[in-house]
Amino acid sequence: MAIEVAVKAAVGALNVIGDCPFTQRVLLTLEEKKVPYILHLINLSDKPCWFLGASPEGKVPVAKIDRQWVPDSDVIVRILEDKFPNPSLLTPPQFSSVGSKIGPAFGKFLRSKDPNDCSEQALLRELKALDKHLMAYGPYVAGAKVSAVDLSLAPKLYHLDIALAHFKNFHVPQNLACLSAYKKLLFARESFVKTKAAPEHVILGWEAKVNAA
């Protein structure tokens, strides 16, 4: 039986996947495990009643697993790993938090209006730390095989590249060669190509948040 997943529809294009990185993480997990799924594209500006019944807070993603709607990408991914253990996407515990500060640092820098608040330097520190880790352990975070931590990082790095180039004219330094190779590896995976939002939808998704900052 296929897993049902309610996901954000793109702003202005309600028939395609929107820009939610947490949703993409779930879809990447399903794709890598070859689990069939059915997408429900949700207009978050006009949420249908059935969706609010499945997700009372109105948040995506939610997945219907064993006839029950489950919220939160962390929880969904954990259940999918237990229910569909092959291929395993478990990340060794010592590597599970690698890159975990990149998302918050990216968000802070993107929303920053103060060039002297060191938010750019803080993000660069996190990117350099990931590059250093990949130099020692790569090509993926836990070595030769893709794992859950990579599927969590991939959408964040994709959003980071697109949004910071557009709003901040910022590009990840080319001298972070291992990080650059890592991104190319992730973004070229069939699962990623199939589940990514179009760059223009990523920009539209972040625009309101940037303007509101």
Stockholm file with secondary structure:
# STOCKHOLM 1.0

chainA/1-213         MAIEVAVKAAVGALNVIGDCPFTQRVLLTLEEKKVPYILHLINLSDKPCWFLGASPEGKVPVAKIDRQWVPDSDVIVRILEDKFPNPSLLTPPQFSSVGSKIGPAFGKFLRSKDPNDCSEQALLRELKALDKHLMAYGPYVAGAKVSAVDLSLAPKLYHLDIALAHFKNFHVPQNLACLSAYKKLLFARESFVKTKAAPEHVILGWEAKVNAA
#=GR chainA/1-213 SS CCEEEEEEEETTEEEEECSCHHHHHHHHHHHHTTCCEEEEEECTTSCCHHHHHHCTTCCSCEEEETTEEEECHHHHHHHHHHHCCSSCCCCCGGGTTTTTTHHHHHHHHHHCCCTTSSHHHHHHHHHHHHHHHHHHHCSBTTBSSCCHHHHHHHHHHHHHHHHHHHHHCCCCCTTCHHHHHHHHHHHHSHHHHHHCCCHHHHHHHHHHHHHHC
#=GC SS_cons         CCEEEEEEEETTEEEEECSCHHHHHHHHHHHHTTCCEEEEEECTTSCCHHHHHHCTTCCSCEEEETTEEEECHHHHHHHHHHHCCSSCCCCCGGGTTTTTTHHHHHHHHHHCCCTTSSHHHHHHHHHHHHHHHHHHHCSBTTBSSCCHHHHHHHHHHHHHHHHHHHHHCCCCCTTCHHHHHHHHHHHHSHHHHHHCCCHHHHHHHHHHHHHHC
//
